[in-house]
Amino acid sequence: PGPPVAAAVRSHFNDCPDSHSQFCFHGTCRFLVQEDKPACV
């Protein structure tokens, strides 16, 4: 069997660096690996 979905999702999102800790007013900052940019989730 393949990897669990959670592992696949985790490969697309990393925690944002501390420099982006104030990036999101609401939600959690995640870094989109494929798009190479931060996003709020």
Secondary structure, 3 states (H helix, E strand, C coil): CCCCHHHHHHHHEEECCHHHCCCCCCCCEEEECCCCEEEEC
